[in-house]
């Protein structure tokens, strides 16, 4: 009985796919060095934060507490603040808050620090049906670090601002002032429109030119501990990352494993992207330079995990005439391409979504996103994915056809190749005669690989599209409750390394479909074993297994696409085999091609020369 084995084009195709999967796995998982660096970085950052907190507490004498009422303690407190002691006497010197909101966004601004204590996105819920707060329970801070002329180092997050809320041109305007005197102050001015997720924040001062030491660094310090929003911590954390845009338009995405610290120049904006939500700080005039820090704080799955990554940005700001005057904008909202596009004319915020580089991003931006938007106007999300899959597979069906024709030609030539293997014992001679047969028959053994390579851009583009498409979030289809997360049908009492503690059904179905497709391809491309070539039969099981393990925690929408895509490919192959391809006609055409004189191409001539030289060297070595 003839043993079924792969031909060279099938081997190359499977190797390419395997390398691709392995690269994706490696690229998305931290190695041991990164884990060690992450742990050291986290410990260093936590120690630095603790030391800074102690220093600030000693400096202000009342860190995170109300102003002391005892006269002696109050006098000492005012002494540490210098000119800013005036703020300690204001009615705002207590933990009161002011709320500004529109139909999409609600900000609760604290007197202490003059910064958002809570940021609520009204329209959305977390995976466990709680409101989506980007800022809550002290997970974020924004402050200006500065030094006074008498050498006192102060941080605004420990000082008290006086609020004043007004309305102008239909917008809410909240002014938070840190006063040193009645007409001398540092202020944050928040402006929020009637709708949308953008908040304008002006940072400016008046009458402080003689108080601030402009020769010492004055910096903005923005920190955020990303709150968990989605069901799978691992999957959410994979796409939680700091993204920076520079003045030249270049985009930098900090290591997805969360281990990175960089100093860059001319920064337009920095985004703390939490997979499907994001917080962005935008500067009208680019920061001259900035320091960025990101490290991972989520090490496992489970309901007890509340945060994924820690982010920090420190950027120096300049003074004008000794006074502060900075115009910032903060976006607190969904990482939705269609929403971010509304701000693209000024800020290019869609660039924070990782659609892929080069042709992959181009396909997503100009093909798949418009197609998804059009279909979603008429169909549910699950049906949209199926319809997109059908359209993509029909578009790629000519490539499938060419690949299948190539396989059919190789199948027709199989008996003659077997004769060559029986006739010649020397491996090099067999190869030469096989190549000569291919040349006479007009068959290119590599032609089946080219269609597979041409399909790779679509594969990779969609691999980036589905995990970043906000429209999949909390949309159900069949048994999948959320197409942006995994579709668990069974929870395991233990965790399997690289797999997880649950069984997702769509990856399982996709793996079965890939296995069936691989078996069909193997049956079509059976070739006799070439000397020196290993038996590659195990590869038909490699891709399904990798699919099963790698996609178990991925978005079920992506697994649904691969499942339907492989089913359609199988169907197309069956239609081509039984209704389009006629192997007898192919055989007749090959025989006709053999009769025609063939001019040896440059590539074939070069291959023949190389094989002849290798054979000559082999014989020379045998004689020695």
Secondary structure, DSSP 8 states (H G I E B T S, - for coil): -------HHHHHHHHHHHHHHHHHHHHHS--HHHHHHHHHHHHHHHHHHHHHHHHHHHHHS-TTS----SHHHHHHHHHHHGGGGGGGGSTT-SS-EEEEE-SSEEEEEETBTTSEEEEEEEEEE-TTS-EEEEE-TT-EEEEEEEEBTTS-EEEGGGSB-EEEEEEETTEEEEEEEEEEETTEEEEEEEEE-SSSSEEEEEEEEES-TTTB-TTS--EEEEEEEEE--SS-HHHHHHTEEEEEEETTS-EEE--TTS-EEEEEEEEEEEEEEETTEEEEEEEEEEEEEEEEEEEE---S-STT--EEEEEEEEEE--EETTEEEEEEEEEEEE--HHHHGGGHHHH-GGGGS---STHHHHHIIIIIHHHHHHHHTTS-HHHHHHHHHHHHHHHHHHHHHHHHHHHHHHHHTHHHHHHHHHH--SHHHHHHHHHHHHHHHT--TTHHHHHHHHHHHHHHHHHHHHHH-GGGTT--BTTBS-TTS--EEEEEEEEETTTEEEEEHHHHHHHHHHHHHHHHHHHHS-----TT----TTHHHHHHHHHHHHTTTS-HHHHHHHHHHHHHHHHHHHHIIIII--HHHHHHHHHHHHHS-----HHHHHHHHHHHHHHHHHHHHHH-
